[in-house]
Amino acid sequence: MMDPALERLCDALPDYSGRLLLVADEHLDSKLLLSLKTIENLSLLTNRYDVYQAAMDSNLSCQYNDMDLRQLGGRFDLIAYRVSKEKAIVHHIINQVPEHLNANGRFLLCGYKNEGIKTYISKAEHYLGSKAEVSKGERQLKLAELSCQTLGEALDDRNYLATVSIGERRNLELFSKPGQFGWNKIDKGSELLIDAFAEHVQQTQAPGSVLDLGCGYGYLGIMAWALGAKQVVATDNNAAAIQSCQDNFTRHGINGEVIADDCAAGIHHQYDVVLCNPPFHKGFDTERDLTEKFIRSARHHLKNDGVAFVVVNQFIAVETIAPAYFKSVENLHRDKSFKVFKLSS
Ligand SMILES: C[S@@+](CC[C@H](N)C(=O)[O-])C[C@H]1O[C@@H](n2cnc3c(N)ncnc32)[C@H](O)[C@@H]1O
């Protein structure tokens, strides 16, 4: 779905010359990407693997990493950014602007009032030491142009690049970092999924291989390892998730791999067990199709006698989506927030 704020930002890009950088997360869709093809000297930086793939398919210059501008090399005449959902990322990106902007360079910051754009603009003004020129749009959209003058105090990015301990489960310490879904907590739904999986392991045996689909910092995969899985492969679209999950795998010596991918599309193996707590929205919109994409992928990556465990928010209709892919759809748990399913063929 097209994001009008990002569209507005992209419309402004041809007004600038020199080396241009667009910092983009999940809001950038393939239609908008195509419109960028005609802009000269434009580079993209994204923390989403699907956006990176789509950009490469459109022959755009693009880097995929955890929003680290240092890896791009050199300075830019324009850095353009449509604010992300998470404050720590927005602050992290604004903090990097002075180091990567040329002397007469410009910084464009765009977003809606309910996303806190007014506060972000004011914080950027203080940090960059310049007054923003602000233009307005529908739904209280603001697009600000700033330059870099006398630097003030950097914004609190919650030590964005650091991976920190967030607790312990089943005798394994868990590490995570900002820049991903619920980064500093253990998701309640995921805990319920692991309870159900632990019961399954008790009744049968620990699986040989497990795929953690949409792994985040790797909670499900790490718990599968703690419960005796022999090999765990974890995959996610988000670069911050991949970085922290890899960190956990290395620290705990987990036999397996952490792979950046869009819903495991490039992974061509089948596993004994797939564990999945799928995202239920992309950008600011809820998308039912997203659940189906993950259930389809779970089926595709499961051995014929394999079992998938999926947890969703109670309003997501797995009961109606899953039967197209699985013969058996068993609801193992239901409360006012979550439903846990066991799916098999
Ligand atoms: C609800 S979170 C679950 C995270 C983790 N498995 C847990 O249990 O805490 C959903 C995860 O799906 C990831 N995700 C979203 N879109 C994706 C895609 N297209 N391909 C792979 N992962 C995706 C998100 O980055 C996020 O880490």
The ligand as a Tripos MOL2 file, in Angstrom:
@<TRIPOS>MOLECULE
LIG
   27    29     1     0     0
SMALL
NO_CHARGES

@<TRIPOS>ATOM
      1 C1          5.5500  -10.6830   15.9990 C.3       1 LIG1
      2 S1          7.2510  -10.5490   15.5810 S.3       1 LIG1
      3 C2          7.8800  -12.0540   16.2800 C.3       1 LIG1
      4 C3          9.3540  -11.9950   16.6030 C.3       1 LIG1
      5 C4          9.9350  -13.2180   17.3090 C.3       1 LIG1
      6 N1          9.7420  -14.4380   16.5260 N.3       1 LIG1
      7 C5          9.3560  -13.4070   18.6880 C.2       1 LIG1
      8 O1          8.6890  -14.4110   18.8850 O.co2     1 LIG1
      9 O2          9.5800  -12.5560   19.5580 O.co2     1 LIG1
     10 C6          7.2340  -10.8040   13.8390 C.3       1 LIG1
     11 C7          8.5750  -10.8010   13.1740 C.3       1 LIG1
     12 O3          8.3770  -10.9870   11.7730 O.3       1 LIG1
     13 C8          9.3480  -10.2190   11.0880 C.3       1 LIG1
     14 N2          8.9030   -9.9780    9.7040 N.ar      1 LIG1
     15 C9          8.0290   -9.0450    9.2320 C.ar      1 LIG1
     16 N3          7.9180   -9.1380    7.9010 N.ar      1 LIG1
     17 C10         8.7330  -10.1550    7.5210 C.ar      1 LIG1
     18 C11         9.0340  -10.7600    6.2610 C.ar      1 LIG1
     19 N4          8.4830  -10.3090    5.1400 N.pl3     1 LIG1
     20 N5          9.9060  -11.7870    6.2370 N.ar      1 LIG1
     21 C12        10.4690  -12.2520    7.3830 C.ar      1 LIG1
     22 N6         10.2290  -11.7220    8.5940 N.ar      1 LIG1
     23 C13         9.3630  -10.7000    8.6700 C.ar      1 LIG1
     24 C14         9.4570   -8.9550   11.9090 C.3       1 LIG1
     25 O4         10.6560   -8.2750   11.6290 O.3       1 LIG1
     26 C15         9.3910   -9.5230   13.3250 C.3       1 LIG1
     27 O5         10.6700   -9.8280   13.8100 O.3       1 LIG1
@<TRIPOS>BOND
     1     1     2 1
     2     2     3 1
     3     2    10 1
     4     3     4 1
     5     4     5 1
     6     5     6 1
     7     5     7 1
     8     7     8 2
     9     7     9 1
    10    10    11 1
    11    11    12 1
    12    11    26 1
    13    12    13 1
    14    13    14 1
    15    13    24 1
    16    14    15 ar
    17    14    23 ar
    18    15    16 ar
    19    16    17 ar
    20    17    18 ar
    21    17    23 ar
    22    18    19 1
    23    18    20 ar
    24    20    21 ar
    25    21    22 ar
    26    22    23 ar
    27    24    25 1
    28    24    26 1
    29    26    27 1
@<TRIPOS>SUBSTRUCTURE
     1 LIG1         1 GROUP 0 **** ****
